[in-house]
Amino acid sequence: MVITRNAPWHWRGIFCAACLALATPALAGIEGGERHKAHPPWMEPGLIDLETDLETIREQGKRGLMVLYTTVGCSYCAEFVKRSLNDPVLQERLRDNFISVGLEIFDDAEMTGPDGADLSIKAFAKEQGAEMAPTLLFFGPDGQRTLRAVGYQTPERFGLILDYLIDGPSGISFRDYAEQRTKSRPRDPSPYPALQADPLFVPPPYALARQPIAADRPLLVLFERVGCAGCASLHANVLALPDVREILTQFEVVRLDADDDSTPVIAPDGRRTTPAKWFADAGFSDVPAFLYVDENGNTVLRNDAVAERQRLLNMSGLVLDKKYLDGWSYQRYARSKAIERNRSAQ
């Protein structure tokens, strides 16, 4: 079954998202910017039929399919469209090599997946792990997923993704490719000459085992590295905020150096590791990176994309409120909190 992409989904959801945008207090950075309304016109083919899109890709000799999951009212989505998709060089590379499809995470409308199966757009998002907006999904001509990138991708990061998919060597993961590219560039420590201390951070030794005995509070592991401008921004513009600091006091917060291959760490599952190995094993490819673990040692959430104040509050709240145990995604939790803020503002 296929339907037209411009068919309306939940108009109530669109109306609420617009109201939420108006009710959100003025913020700096991405979260204080524009709110997502629609995908670029060139991402709007007539049918939501990814199986047919793949046939076209094979006929035209393109490299694959990109699916962009967003949600109405999402400032991170708007920033990605404005800065990364509208970059003329990046857009040309994308359109020359891929067919691009834009979908809404909460859309109940029917679609056809790469394998020809009919399901809802919302169910496909869950199936593919697109639980935070924006999420990029890339599929090869054979319909196999080649990459998933969760969260806002800067133009530089999006360019790296395209480099990997178009020109990267075969048989290497994007994480390893990104690490190689990072280490091959001369490091400029001036944006962040040393890892910044903070009383929120638990000092070593890092004995973080939560099995077989559960801890009394969840764990947040923050990975950083020297020279990381995003890490400097996180400390100055997010971790310094009173409401962020207040919510993080409910966690055991550990900050590790993603390049440290010598400091011993006992991970939540009891295995012995180092910060660098843990960073790699978690699949992270950028810093700052956030790893949330519950009291029993289960990983709840990973994010190595940009996270400003509200996104960090929502990630932390999802863990503290234990909504993940009810099957809630990050985006569902974020939407529920936005609705609460809107109601309290009325």
C-alpha positions as CSV (number, residue, x, y, z in Angstrom):
1,M,0.0,0.0,0.0
2,V,1.2,3.5,-0.8
3,I,-0.2,6.9,-0.2
4,T,0.6,10.5,-1.1
5,R,3.2,12.0,1.1
6,N,1.4,15.3,1.3
7,A,-1.7,13.7,2.8
8,P,-2.4,15.3,6.2
9,W,-1.5,13.3,9.3
10,H,-2.6,14.4,12.8
11,W,-3.6,18.1,12.4
12,R,-4.1,18.3,16.1
13,G,-0.4,17.3,16.6
14,I,0.7,20.0,14.1
15,F,-1.5,22.6,15.9
16,C,-0.1,21.6,19.3
17,A,3.5,21.7,18.0
18,A,2.9,25.3,16.8
19,C,1.4,26.2,20.1
20,L,4.3,24.7,21.9
21,A,6.8,26.7,19.8
22,L,5.0,29.9,20.9
23,A,4.9,28.8,24.5
24,T,8.6,27.9,24.7
25,P,10.6,30.6,26.6
26,A,13.3,32.4,24.7
27,L,16.5,30.3,24.5
28,A,19.9,30.7,23.0
29,G,21.5,28.4,20.4
30,I,19.6,25.8,18.4
31,E,16.8,25.5,20.9
32,G,16.1,29.3,20.6
33,G,15.9,29.1,16.8
34,E,13.3,28.2,14.2
35,R,10.9,25.3,14.6
36,H,10.6,22.6,12.0
37,K,7.5,22.8,9.8
38,A,8.2,20.9,6.6
39,H,10.9,19.1,4.6
40,P,12.5,20.8,1.6
41,P,10.3,20.5,-1.6
42,W,12.9,18.3,-3.3
43,M,12.4,15.7,-0.6
44,E,8.7,15.3,-1.4
45,P,8.2,12.7,-4.0
46,G,4.6,11.6,-4.6
47,L,4.6,8.2,-2.9
48,I,5.9,6.8,0.4
49,D,7.1,3.6,-1.2
50,L,10.7,3.0,-0.4
51,E,10.8,-0.3,-2.3
52,T,9.9,1.6,-5.5
53,D,12.5,4.3,-4.6
54,L,15.1,1.6,-4.4
55,E,14.2,0.4,-7.9
56,T,14.6,3.9,-9.2
57,I,18.0,4.1,-7.4
58,R,19.2,1.0,-9.2
59,E,18.0,2.2,-12.5
60,Q,19.7,5.6,-12.1
61,G,22.9,4.1,-10.7
62,K,22.7,6.1,-7.5
63,R,24.3,5.0,-4.2
64,G,21.2,4.7,-2.1
65,L,18.3,6.1,-0.2
66,M,18.3,8.7,2.6
67,V,15.3,8.8,5.0
68,L,15.2,11.9,7.2
69,Y,12.9,11.5,10.3
70,T,11.8,14.8,11.9
71,T,8.9,16.0,13.9
72,V,7.0,19.3,13.7
73,G,8.2,21.9,16.1
74,C,11.7,20.4,16.5
75,S,14.4,23.1,16.5
76,Y,17.2,20.6,15.9
77,C,15.4,19.4,12.8
78,A,14.9,23.0,11.5
79,E,18.6,23.7,12.1
80,F,19.6,20.6,10.2
81,V,17.4,21.5,7.2
82,K,18.6,25.2,7.3
83,R,22.3,24.6,7.7
84,S,23.2,21.2,6.5
85,L,20.6,20.3,3.8
86,N,20.6,23.8,2.4
87,D,24.4,24.0,2.1
88,P,24.8,24.1,-1.7
89,V,27.8,21.8,-1.9
90,L,26.3,19.2,0.5
91,Q,22.9,19.3,-1.1
92,E,24.4,18.8,-4.5
93,R,26.4,15.8,-3.3
94,L,23.4,14.3,-1.6
95,R,21.0,14.8,-4.6
96,D,23.6,13.4,-7.1
97,N,24.1,10.2,-5.1
98,F,20.9,9.6,-3.2
99,I,17.1,9.8,-3.3
100,S,15.9,11.6,-0.2
101,V,12.7,11.0,1.7
102,G,11.4,13.1,4.6
103,L,9.1,11.5,7.2
104,E,7.4,12.5,10.5
105,I,8.2,10.3,13.5
106,F,4.6,10.4,14.9
107,D,2.8,9.8,11.6
108,D,0.3,7.0,11.6
109,A,-0.1,6.9,7.8
110,E,0.8,3.8,5.9
111,M,4.0,3.4,3.9
112,T,6.0,0.7,2.1
113,G,9.4,-0.2,3.6
114,P,12.6,-1.1,1.6
115,D,11.6,-4.8,1.9
116,G,8.2,-4.2,0.4
117,A,6.4,-4.6,3.8
118,D,3.5,-2.3,4.5
119,L,3.5,-0.6,7.9
120,S,2.9,2.8,9.5
121,I,5.5,5.6,9.2
122,K,5.6,5.6,13.0
123,A,6.2,1.8,13.2
124,F,9.0,2.1,10.6
125,A,10.6,4.8,12.8
126,K,10.6,2.5,15.8
127,E,11.8,-0.5,13.8
128,Q,14.8,1.5,12.6
129,G,15.6,3.1,15.9
130,A,14.6,6.6,14.8
131,E,13.5,7.7,18.2
132,M,15.1,11.1,18.4
133,A,14.6,13.9,15.9
134,P,16.2,14.3,13.6
135,T,17.4,10.9,12.6
136,L,19.1,10.0,9.3
137,L,18.7,6.5,7.8
138,F,20.7,5.5,4.8
139,F,20.0,2.4,2.7
140,G,22.0,0.8,-0.1
141,P,20.5,-0.1,-3.5
142,D,19.9,-3.6,-2.1
143,G,17.7,-2.2,0.7
144,Q,20.2,-2.9,3.5
145,R,20.7,-0.1,6.0
146,T,24.2,1.3,5.7
147,L,24.1,4.0,8.4
148,R,21.9,5.5,11.1
149,A,22.8,9.0,12.5
150,V,20.7,10.1,15.4
151,G,20.4,13.8,16.4
152,Y,21.4,17.1,14.8
153,Q,24.3,16.7,12.3
154,T,26.3,19.9,11.7
155,P,27.3,20.7,8.1
156,E,30.8,19.4,8.9
157,R,29.5,16.2,10.4
158,F,27.0,15.7,7.6
159,G,29.8,16.2,5.1
160,L,31.8,13.5,6.9
161,I,28.8,11.2,6.6
162,L,28.5,11.8,2.9
163,D,32.3,11.3,2.4
164,Y,32.0,7.9,4.2
165,L,29.1,6.7,2.1
166,I,30.3,8.0,-1.2
167,D,34.1,7.7,-1.1
168,G,34.9,5.8,2.1
169,P,36.7,2.4,2.0
170,S,34.6,-0.7,2.2
171,G,34.6,-2.9,5.2
172,I,35.0,-0.1,7.8
173,S,32.4,1.2,10.1
174,F,31.5,4.9,10.2
175,R,32.7,5.1,13.8
176,D,36.2,3.9,12.7
177,Y,36.2,6.1,9.6
178,A,35.3,9.1,11.7
179,E,38.0,8.3,14.3
180,Q,40.6,8.0,11.5
181,R,39.6,11.3,10.1
182,T,39.7,13.0,13.5
183,K,43.1,11.7,14.4
184,S,44.5,12.5,10.9
185,R,43.7,16.2,11.4
186,P,46.1,18.4,13.4
187,R,44.5,19.0,16.8
188,D,44.0,22.6,17.9
189,P,43.6,22.5,21.7
190,S,42.7,26.1,21.9
191,P,38.9,25.6,22.1
192,Y,39.4,23.2,25.0
193,P,43.0,22.9,26.1
194,A,42.2,20.6,29.0
195,L,39.2,18.6,30.3
196,Q,37.3,21.0,32.6
197,A,36.8,19.9,36.2
198,D,33.3,20.1,37.7
199,P,32.1,19.1,41.2
200,L,29.2,17.2,39.5
201,F,31.7,14.6,38.3
202,V,32.6,11.6,40.4
203,P,36.4,11.3,40.8
204,P,38.3,8.1,40.2
205,P,38.6,5.2,40.8
206,Y,35.8,4.4,38.4
207,A,34.1,1.4,39.9
208,L,30.8,1.6,38.2
209,A,29.5,-2.0,38.4
210,R,25.7,-2.3,39.0
211,Q,25.6,-6.1,38.8
212,P,24.8,-8.2,40.7
213,I,23.9,-5.4,43.2
214,A,21.9,-2.5,41.8
215,A,23.0,1.1,42.5
216,D,20.8,3.6,44.3
217,R,20.7,6.0,41.3
218,P,21.2,6.0,37.6
219,L,24.5,6.7,35.9
220,L,25.4,9.3,33.3
221,V,28.8,8.9,31.6
222,L,30.0,12.0,29.6
223,F,32.8,11.4,27.1
224,E,34.9,14.4,26.1
225,R,38.3,15.0,24.6
226,V,40.9,17.8,24.5
227,G,40.4,20.3,21.7
228,C,36.6,19.7,21.5
229,A,34.8,23.0,20.9
230,G,31.4,21.3,21.5
231,C,32.7,20.2,24.9
232,A,33.6,23.7,25.8
233,S,30.2,24.9,24.7
234,L,28.5,22.2,26.7
235,H,30.2,23.3,29.9
236,A,29.7,27.1,29.3
237,N,26.1,27.0,28.0
238,V,24.5,23.9,29.4
239,L,26.2,22.4,32.4
240,A,26.4,25.8,34.0
241,L,22.6,26.2,34.1
242,P,20.9,25.8,37.5
243,D,18.1,23.5,36.3
244,V,20.5,21.3,34.4
245,R,22.8,21.0,37.5
246,E,19.8,20.3,39.7
247,I,18.6,17.3,37.6
248,L,22.1,15.9,37.2
249,T,22.5,15.7,41.0
250,Q,20.1,12.8,40.8
251,F,22.7,10.8,38.7
252,E,26.1,9.5,39.4
253,V,27.9,11.6,36.8
254,V,31.2,10.4,35.4
255,R,33.3,12.3,32.9
256,L,35.8,10.3,30.9
257,D,38.4,11.2,28.2
258,A,37.5,9.4,25.0
259,D,41.2,9.2,24.1
260,D,42.3,7.7,27.5
261,D,43.4,4.1,26.9
262,S,45.1,3.6,30.2
263,T,42.8,4.6,33.1
264,P,41.1,1.5,34.5
265,V,37.3,1.5,34.6
266,I,34.9,-1.2,35.8
267,A,31.8,-0.8,33.6
268,P,28.2,-1.2,34.8
269,D,28.1,-4.8,33.7
270,G,31.2,-5.6,35.7
271,R,33.7,-5.9,32.8
272,R,37.1,-4.2,33.0
273,T,37.8,-1.6,30.4
274,T,39.3,1.9,29.7
275,P,37.6,5.1,28.7
276,A,38.8,4.9,25.1
277,K,37.6,1.2,24.7
278,W,34.3,1.9,26.3
279,F,33.8,4.9,24.0
280,A,34.5,2.7,21.0
281,D,32.4,-0.3,22.2
282,A,29.4,2.1,22.8
283,G,29.6,3.0,19.1
284,F,30.2,6.6,19.7
285,S,31.9,8.6,16.9
286,D,31.8,12.1,18.2
287,V,32.1,14.1,21.5
288,P,30.6,15.2,23.7
289,A,28.8,11.9,24.0
290,F,26.2,10.9,26.6
291,L,25.6,7.4,27.9
292,Y,22.7,6.9,30.3
293,V,22.6,3.7,32.4
294,D,19.9,2.6,34.9
295,E,20.4,1.4,38.4
296,N,20.6,-2.2,37.2
297,G,23.4,-1.6,34.7
298,N,21.2,-1.5,31.6
299,T,22.0,1.1,28.9
300,V,18.9,3.3,28.4
301,L,20.1,6.0,26.0
302,R,23.1,7.0,23.9
303,N,23.7,10.3,22.2
304,D,26.8,11.8,20.6
305,A,25.0,14.6,18.7
306,V,24.5,18.2,19.9
307,A,22.4,18.4,23.1
308,E,21.5,21.8,24.5
309,R,19.5,22.6,27.7
310,Q,16.1,21.2,26.9
311,R,17.4,18.1,25.2
312,L,19.7,17.3,28.1
313,L,16.8,17.8,30.5
314,N,14.6,15.5,28.5
315,M,17.2,12.8,28.1
316,S,17.8,12.9,31.9
317,G,14.0,13.0,32.6
318,L,13.3,10.0,30.5
319,V,15.7,8.0,32.7
320,L,14.6,9.4,36.0
321,D,10.9,9.0,35.3
322,K,11.6,5.5,34.0
323,K,9.4,6.0,31.0
324,Y,11.7,3.8,29.0
325,L,10.3,0.8,30.9
326,D,6.9,1.6,29.4
327,G,8.4,1.6,25.9
328,W,8.6,5.4,25.5
329,S,11.0,6.7,23.0
330,Y,13.0,9.9,23.7
331,Q,10.8,11.8,21.2
332,R,7.6,10.7,22.8
333,Y,8.9,11.8,26.2
334,A,10.1,15.1,24.9
335,R,6.7,15.8,23.3
336,S,4.9,15.0,26.6
337,K,7.1,17.4,28.5
338,A,6.5,20.1,25.8
339,I,2.7,19.7,26.2
340,E,3.1,20.0,30.0
341,R,5.1,23.2,29.6
342,N,2.5,24.6,27.3
343,R,-0.4,23.8,29.7
344,S,1.5,25.4,32.6
345,A,2.1,28.5,30.5
346,Q,-1.6,29.0,29.7
